[in-house]
Amino acid sequence: MSKRCSVACDTPAGILLCELDLPDDATIAVALRAARRVLGDSAADWEHAITGIYGRVYARAHIPADGDRIELYRRLKVDPRAKRRARAARANPNRAGRGPRRA
């Protein structure tokens, strides 16, 4: 038996996607090796990127189900929370570093 999964890589140039036919017992790691052959070495950080299925983080030893989309996530350049805090501090310098308002 086999299953069909897709692998999506988030790259600075956009999302790269490939469809794979895998054995039923194939792990995320096996799927990534197969996708790397299709998409190329430079498509993603194949060795260190965080992996998941439909936005939920899973280890590379996890066995995906038929139809799952395996995702390779790239690191964010800026933490969104830190960026929000900096933007709020610039907008209202009197509140910088005070924390949330109390009711």
LINSUL-V372747 format. One record per residue. PSI is psi as a letter, one per 30 degrees, with the letter a starting at -180 (NA if undefined). NEAR is the number of other C-alpha atoms within 8 Angstrom. Layout:
BEGIN
psi=PSI near=NEAR
psi=PSI near=NEAR
END
This chain:
BEGIN
psi=l near=4
psi=l near=7
psi=l near=11
psi=k near=11
psi=l near=15
psi=l near=12
psi=k near=15
psi=k near=12
psi=k near=12
psi=j near=12
psi=l near=10
psi=f near=4
psi=f near=4
psi=a near=6
psi=k near=8
psi=k near=10
psi=k near=8
psi=k near=10
psi=k near=8
psi=k near=11
psi=k near=8
psi=l near=10
psi=l near=8
psi=e near=8
psi=g near=5
psi=k near=11
psi=l near=11
psi=e near=13
psi=e near=9
psi=e near=8
psi=e near=12
psi=e near=10
psi=e near=8
psi=e near=9
psi=e near=12
psi=e near=11
psi=e near=8
psi=e near=7
psi=f near=9
psi=l near=8
psi=e near=8
psi=f near=5
psi=e near=10
psi=l near=11
psi=i near=8
psi=e near=9
psi=e near=4
psi=f near=5
psi=k near=11
psi=k near=8
psi=l near=12
psi=l near=13
psi=k near=12
psi=h near=8
psi=f near=6
psi=k near=6
psi=k near=8
psi=k near=8
psi=l near=8
psi=f near=8
psi=f near=7
psi=k near=8
psi=j near=8
psi=l near=11
psi=l near=7
psi=k near=8
psi=f near=8
psi=k near=11
psi=j near=10
psi=k near=14
psi=k near=13
psi=j near=14
psi=k near=10
psi=l near=10
psi=k near=5
psi=k near=5
psi=e near=4
psi=k near=6
psi=k near=7
psi=e near=6
psi=e near=6
psi=e near=8
psi=e near=9
psi=e near=8
psi=e near=8
psi=e near=8
psi=e near=8
psi=e near=9
psi=e near=12
psi=e near=7
psi=e near=6
psi=i near=8
psi=f near=7
psi=f near=5
psi=f near=8
psi=k near=9
psi=g near=5
psi=f near=5
psi=a near=6
psi=l near=4
psi=k near=4
psi=k near=3
psi=NA near=2
END
